[in-house]
């Protein structure tokens, strides 16, 4: 059974919140985050602001250092955006 867009966004949020509390991504978390963001970027029900944030997440999380402020901004966008 496929998971819904809301569930995928919830997983993405969980990964980002974990990064915020732990101050780093594991290699597996980076891969999961990139994959989720890439899949969600192509979801037609998401608005352009959220799609742009997902594109930024997908391109940024592959780097060694992800700024705390970037993670906070991404979480804020997820929390403040309608996606259905």
Helices and strands as residue ranges (DSSP letters): H 5-22, H 27-41, H 48-60, H 68-79
